[in-house]
Every structure is written in structure tokens, then in C-alpha cells.
Amino acid sequence: MKLLVVGGGATGSVIVHLLSKSNVASRVALSIWEKARGVGGRMSTHRFEGDALADMGAQYITVPWNSNKPSTGSSIFNESLQELLYSNILVPFNGSIENEVSSSELQRNFVAPGGINTIVKHFINNSKAQISVNTKLVSLDVCKEGVKCSTDDGSEIFDGVVLTIPLPQVSALQGDLRTYLKAHEKVFSDAEYSSRYAVAFAYKQSTHLPFTWSSKYFQDDVIRYVSYEARKRGVVETLAPVLMIHTAVPFGMHHLEDDKQEIIKTVQSRLLMLVPGLPPPVDSYCVRWRYSQVRRQVCSSNGYSIVHQNPMVVLTGDAFTYSNLEGSFKAAEATARMIEEKLTKETTKT
């Protein structure tokens, strides 16, 4: 089976990882198409000139914890977390988070010293998937040969397609996919996303930043969260210090179409009010997260939705579970299991 996974974020990376370890691994040729220049999705990391890092999406991983081990509802997710910890891709968050929304002795926070996108890279690198970045799917057509997937540069036919991108991006695709989506209108009406901006500021090397916290939540109409990136990740600061800011959701929703340079100016001005004494940054980077987090999930979902049976077209992602790494993993696990069962049945028939 020639299978395309659209989206190189958490869900897509775990799907190819699980299928590469499954009983049908030898029967699946896996490909990932990612529209950005690198994998990560909403777990992306920006690298400034000089290699200073900023996690632009997810900041840290919060995990239910009991008796010195993860205690999520998925044994596969627990095992994968242990693997990430053993490989030092994840390490305990030992810094301070001021005004943390929810904290419990039964939870632990973890950070990725090499950047949050190293989690996604780990799963992809431990799969058999062929990765194509800067590759944006623009149309999808079901034909007698399979599923024709087209970009601006050409097309390719696959035996099956798994769409892990946000549902509004699915509905914007061209081709006869739209015909099949009409039967799944409730899926799209159920899901709701929040929007926000992420803005990172890099400062001159050896600059002293005038506070002691690693991360802090603010009750402000512009800025919701600020992270001192090196301190958050627990690494020795040898590069330019970086602050990463997430805007408040209402601000992001209201200013969604504004020019990014204007957003950077607004955020910088407000940051100086909230954290007095900051020097001017030497560089900045802004991401518009149009679909930042899932605010309302698809109801009555088993982790995915099959749009077309044969050839197979499947929708999945955290919109079908809940908006964190565990939710992405749960959707990926359900989708991979469904594909494995489908191929096993086909093998039994032949």
C-alpha cells in the first residue's frame, strides 16, 4: 500500500512511526507531505542566526505522573514518553512557571532541550517514511487508480491518504474531495479552533534579562505567555538570549489578518510594559497560528473519520481527541490501528 500522510506534525509523525513498527510495515510505503520548510507543525522550533532557538508552538509537555512513571490512558504513549526521556529528547522542566494555570502533584512538566520539534523529528526518523517539505497539497481527487494528490508542481497517485492538517484547511482543498466531505459536514461544524500569534525576540549575546522566572502567564489583553527559552529548556546560555511570546487568544482572533510587522511592534511595546528594563532586541520572528489549539473537538469521534473507503481517505488529528501531545498521539494510535487492521484483513482474504 502506498500511503500518503499530509502534515508533518505530531499526529502525522506518530502515525508513520507506529505503522513502521506494525505487523504490516513491509506492506506500507509511507510518505509525508509537509507544506512548511521543516517538520513540527504546531510543535515547531525557529532557529535564529547564530543557532539560538525559540519554540513557536507547544512550549512544554504536561503528563499525568504516578510512581515515577507516566500514567496516561495509553500504554503505547507511556512507552513512547519513556523512550523520549531515555533519549534525553525530553527532560524534566526544572524552571519556574509563574501563574501556571493548572498544577498538580500528579502531573509533571517536560521540555525538549533541543527544541520542541525534536519530538516530531524523533518519531519520523524512527519510521520508514519518505519526507517531502515545502510540499503543499492543493487538491485531492479519487480516481480508479487510487487517490490523485496534487501540488502546484505536479501530482502523484497513492493507494490511501491520511489528512492530519486542521479541518478548515481540509475543507479548502480543491478536487472532488469536496463531494465526499458533504456527508461529513457535522465533523466540520463540531470542530472549533483558537487563533494567536507567537513572537520571538533575540537579544544581543551576553545580555542580562531582568527577571528570575523561566516562563510566566499574564492576565493581559495582548500577551498571555512569555518564555525565556534557554532557561525554560534548562540549557546553559551560550547563544543570544531569546524571549518567546504567545498573544492572548482574543487579541489573535481580532488581529488575525493584520500585518506581522505591526503585530511585532504591538507585542514589543506591551512586553516592555509587562517586563520593564528589557533592552531592544536585535532580531524577531513572528508566526500567525490561525489554528492554534482545538477549542471544541469533534463529537462522538473514535480518533478519526473515514471520508472514502476504497481508496481510503481519512481525517484525523487532535480535533478528534483533545489538543495536546497525548491527544495527537491518541488520534494517531487509533488511525494506525485502523490501517493495520484493514491491511491484515486484505491479506487474510488473499
KEFIBA-736874 format. One line per field, with one value per residue (C-alpha): x, y, z; residue number from 1; residue in three letters. Coordinates in steps of 0.25 Angstrom, whole numbers. Layout:
BEGIN
c1 = [X/...]
c2 = [Y/...]
c3 = [Z/...]
rofi = [NUM/...]
tortor = [Ala/...]
This chain:
BEGIN
c1 = [0/5/1/2/1/-2/4/18/13/11/-1/6/19/13/5/17/25/14/12/27/27/14/11/8/21/26/13/13/21/20/21/19/16/19/16/26/41/42/34/28/14/9/22/31/44/51/66/71/84/95/86/78/65/50/39/28/16/16/25/25/19/10/8/0/10/10/20/32/26/15/1/-7/-18/-9/2/8/8/14/25/28/29/39/47/47/52/63/68/68/59/50/55/48/44/52/50/39/25/19/4/3/-12/-13/-2/-3/6/0/6/20/24/35/43/51/66/68/55/41/41/52/40/34/47/49/37/39/54/50/40/41/34/39/38/35/36/31/21/6/-5/-15/-25/-29/-37/-42/-39/-39/-24/-25/-25/-18/-11/-7/2/6/17/10/3/4/-5/-6/-14/-18/-17/-18/-20/-15/-16/-26/-40/-42/-30/-36/-49/-41/-35/-39/-43/-55/-51/-61/-72/-69/-68/-82/-86/-77/-82/-84/-70/-66/-77/-73/-59/-54/-40/-34/-24/-12/2/15/26/41/51/66/75/90/99/102/90/85/69/64/55/57/46/46/32/21/6/0/-14/-13/-21/-9/1/-3/10/25/37/52/55/69/65/52/59/69/81/94/92/104/96/87/76/62/48/36/23/9/-2/-16/-26/-36/-24/-20/-35/-37/-24/-23/-21/-12/2/12/21/10/8/23/22/10/15/29/22/13/25/33/21/20/35/42/56/57/67/64/64/74/64/50/41/26/17/2/-5/-18/-22/-14/-22/-35/-45/-56/-54/-62/-73/-75/-61/-52/-40/-42/-53/-53/-57/-55/-53/-46/-37/-36/-37/-36/-37/-30/-23/-25/-39/-43/-38/-32/-22/-8/2/-6/-18/-10/-4/-17/-23/-10/-11/-26/-23/-11/-18/-30/-20/-13/-26/-30/-17/-18/-32/-28/-16/-25/-35/-24]
c2 = [0/14/23/38/45/60/68/67/70/62/53/50/47/37/30/27/23/13/7/5/-3/-11/-25/-19/-10/-18/-15/0/10/23/37/50/64/76/90/97/97/87/77/80/87/93/87/96/102/114/115/129/133/128/116/122/114/118/108/115/106/96/100/88/75/72/58/50/44/33/25/31/28/33/29/33/24/19/8/12/27/23/15/26/36/27/26/41/42/31/38/52/57/61/65/70/84/89/104/113/115/127/128/114/111/97/90/76/67/56/63/66/76/73/81/78/83/83/89/84/80/69/61/60/58/46/39/42/38/25/22/17/30/38/53/64/78/91/82/87/79/87/77/63/54/40/32/17/17/22/36/47/57/70/81/94/86/73/61/47/35/28/16/23/37/42/56/61/76/85/83/97/94/81/88/98/87/86/74/64/62/73/64/53/63/67/55/59/73/71/68/82/89/82/86/100/106/117/127/134/140/135/145/142/153/150/159/163/152/153/162/161/159/165/154/140/132/123/125/133/135/149/154/164/167/165/156/143/136/139/129/131/120/115/116/108/97/96/99/107/121/122/128/140/141/139/142/135/142/136/146/145/138/149/158/148/146/161/164/151/158/169/171/163/175/182/171/170/185/184/172/178/191/183/174/186/190/176/173/187/188/180/184/186/172/170/161/156/145/144/132/134/122/122/109/109/100/92/99/89/75/66/60/44/42/30/38/39/40/32/40/30/15/10/16/21/35/38/51/50/59/66/71/57/55/67/78/73/63/52/55/55/42/36/40/35/22/20/23/14/3/4/4/-8/-16/-12/-17/-30/-33/-31/-41/-51/-50/-52]
c3 = [0/-4/7/8/21/19/31/38/52/64/59/45/51/61/50/41/54/58/44/42/55/52/47/33/32/20/12/14/6/15/10/18/11/19/14/23/21/33/41/54/51/64/70/62/66/60/59/59/52/62/65/77/78/80/82/74/77/88/100/109/111/123/126/137/146/157/164/156/142/132/135/123/118/106/109/95/99/112/106/95/107/114/101/99/113/112/99/106/96/107/121/134/134/146/144/150/143/149/149/144/140/146/154/162/169/160/147/142/132/122/112/100/101/86/83/83/69/72/78/64/57/66/62/47/48/54/43/29/23/12/15/6/12/5/-2/0/-4/-12/-18/-16/-26/-24/-37/-42/-40/-25/-19/-28/-19/-26/-22/-30/-36/-40/-35/-30/-28/-15/-10/2/9/23/25/39/35/42/37/31/23/18/14/6/-3/-17/-25/-23/-9/-6/-11/-1/10/9/16/28/30/45/47/42/49/62/62/66/67/74/68/73/69/74/74/78/81/81/89/88/93/108/110/124/125/138/144/150/144/133/128/132/129/129/130/119/107/97/104/110/112/112/112/114/104/109/124/120/113/124/115/118/111/101/90/89/99/93/99/92/94/91/90/96/88/87/82/72/67/66/59/50/37/42/36/44/46/53/62/65/69/77/85/87/93/102/106/111/120/126/127/130/127/114/104/89/82/71/63/63/57/56/54/51/57/50/56/69/78/77/86/83/78/68/76/76/70/71/67/52/41/28/17/6/8/-5/-8/7/10/25/34/48/57/71/66/68/82/90/88/93/90/97/89/76/80/83/69/62/70/66/52/51/57/47/35/41/43/29/23/31/26/12/14/20/8/-2]
rofi = [1/2/3/4/5/6/7/8/9/10/11/12/13/14/15/16/17/18/19/20/21/22/23/24/25/26/27/28/29/30/31/32/33/34/35/36/37/38/39/40/41/42/43/44/45/46/47/48/49/50/51/52/53/54/55/56/57/58/59/60/61/62/63/64/65/66/67/68/69/70/71/72/73/74/75/76/77/78/79/80/81/82/83/84/85/86/87/88/89/90/91/92/93/94/95/96/97/98/99/100/101/102/103/104/105/106/107/108/109/110/111/112/113/114/115/116/117/118/119/120/121/122/123/124/125/126/127/128/129/130/131/132/133/134/135/136/137/138/139/140/141/142/143/144/145/146/147/148/149/150/151/152/153/154/155/156/157/158/159/160/161/162/163/164/165/166/167/168/169/170/171/172/173/174/175/176/177/178/179/180/181/182/183/184/185/186/187/188/189/190/191/192/193/194/195/196/197/198/199/200/201/202/203/204/205/206/207/208/209/210/211/212/213/214/215/216/217/218/219/220/221/222/223/224/225/226/227/228/229/230/231/232/233/234/235/236/237/238/239/240/241/242/243/244/245/246/247/248/249/250/251/252/253/254/255/256/257/258/259/260/261/262/263/264/265/266/267/268/269/270/271/272/273/274/275/276/277/278/279/280/281/282/283/284/285/286/287/288/289/290/291/292/293/294/295/296/297/298/299/300/301/302/303/304/305/306/307/308/309/310/311/312/313/314/315/316/317/318/319/320/321/322/323/324/325/326/327/328/329/330/331/332/333/334/335/336/337/338/339/340/341/342/343/344/345/346/347/348/349/350]
tortor = [Met/Lys/Leu/Leu/Val/Val/Gly/Gly/Gly/Ala/Thr/Gly/Ser/Val/Ile/Val/His/Leu/Leu/Ser/Lys/Ser/Asn/Val/Ala/Ser/Arg/Val/Ala/Leu/Ser/Ile/Trp/Glu/Lys/Ala/Arg/Gly/Val/Gly/Gly/Arg/Met/Ser/Thr/His/Arg/Phe/Glu/Gly/Asp/Ala/Leu/Ala/Asp/Met/Gly/Ala/Gln/Tyr/Ile/Thr/Val/Pro/Trp/Asn/Ser/Asn/Lys/Pro/Ser/Thr/Gly/Ser/Ser/Ile/Phe/Asn/Glu/Ser/Leu/Gln/Glu/Leu/Leu/Tyr/Ser/Asn/Ile/Leu/Val/Pro/Phe/Asn/Gly/Ser/Ile/Glu/Asn/Glu/Val/Ser/Ser/Ser/Glu/Leu/Gln/Arg/Asn/Phe/Val/Ala/Pro/Gly/Gly/Ile/Asn/Thr/Ile/Val/Lys/His/Phe/Ile/Asn/Asn/Ser/Lys/Ala/Gln/Ile/Ser/Val/Asn/Thr/Lys/Leu/Val/Ser/Leu/Asp/Val/Cys/Lys/Glu/Gly/Val/Lys/Cys/Ser/Thr/Asp/Asp/Gly/Ser/Glu/Ile/Phe/Asp/Gly/Val/Val/Leu/Thr/Ile/Pro/Leu/Pro/Gln/Val/Ser/Ala/Leu/Gln/Gly/Asp/Leu/Arg/Thr/Tyr/Leu/Lys/Ala/His/Glu/Lys/Val/Phe/Ser/Asp/Ala/Glu/Tyr/Ser/Ser/Arg/Tyr/Ala/Val/Ala/Phe/Ala/Tyr/Lys/Gln/Ser/Thr/His/Leu/Pro/Phe/Thr/Trp/Ser/Ser/Lys/Tyr/Phe/Gln/Asp/Asp/Val/Ile/Arg/Tyr/Val/Ser/Tyr/Glu/Ala/Arg/Lys/Arg/Gly/Val/Val/Glu/Thr/Leu/Ala/Pro/Val/Leu/Met/Ile/His/Thr/Ala/Val/Pro/Phe/Gly/Met/His/His/Leu/Glu/Asp/Asp/Lys/Gln/Glu/Ile/Ile/Lys/Thr/Val/Gln/Ser/Arg/Leu/Leu/Met/Leu/Val/Pro/Gly/Leu/Pro/Pro/Pro/Val/Asp/Ser/Tyr/Cys/Val/Arg/Trp/Arg/Tyr/Ser/Gln/Val/Arg/Arg/Gln/Val/Cys/Ser/Ser/Asn/Gly/Tyr/Ser/Ile/Val/His/Gln/Asn/Pro/Met/Val/Val/Leu/Thr/Gly/Asp/Ala/Phe/Thr/Tyr/Ser/Asn/Leu/Glu/Gly/Ser/Phe/Lys/Ala/Ala/Glu/Ala/Thr/Ala/Arg/Met/Ile/Glu/Glu/Lys/Leu/Thr/Lys/Glu/Thr/Thr/Lys/Thr]
